[in-house]
Amino acid sequence: MSDSAHTLFISDLHLAADRPDISQQFLSFMQNSAPRAEALYILGDLFEIWLGDDAITPAHDVIINAIRSISDRGIPVYFMHGNRDFLIGDEFAKACGCKLLNDPCVIDLYGTPTLLTHGDLLCTDDVDYQAFRAYIRNPQTLEQLMALSIEERIAKGKEYRAGSQAANKEKSMEIMDVNQDAVIAMLREHNVSQMIMGHTHRPQVHAIEVDGKPAKRIVLGDWYEQGSQVYADASGCELQKLMI
Ligand code: MN
């Protein structure tokens, strides 16, 4: 791969204490790949769980410092919340030197307006999940969560996780994927023909059509078995696998 001016996108690393290999892979990505980019976008679920910026551990500091080393070079780093790390706040952003993005948002990617979203908003067939999301992401609920002790938040997290795991067992793969009408509606609403998302762990470039015009939905992969990135430059976007 040539090293022209390019932008990198990653998501769904699900960094966790019990998967040090993935953290290691992220650190190596931040050391070797990220410094060559002109911007880095992290589109959610960087962490398996985030209990709040007041619960930062030494293991988190290693990750934060790796991000900081990129932003300190003058390479902008952008972060969008996922459904696992939606409690990331301004303190984390400040420590990393990154900018928090709204979900969804539209950026100018080398002349192509591109919509960025974590992706869970598009899984509209999963009605129970959308109801839970609306509740948990409500500013009032977030405030209540942050008012709990860290131990209480851990317990809440386990409770929510058990509930969603039990519910997901009953759901088909189709229900937990994006709804095609929701995808088209979001592209139409923002008047764009390209989107980059994560969340579903189904890395693929989907060619679709919106009002008779070609559009593209690029889905990043998770970092369970291997890494995944979107490499974007003036010639377009490429979804790439990163070998461990
Ligand atoms: Mn997700």
Residues whose N, C-alpha, C, O or C-beta is under 5 A from the ligand:
A	BS01	MN	D45 G82 N83 H199
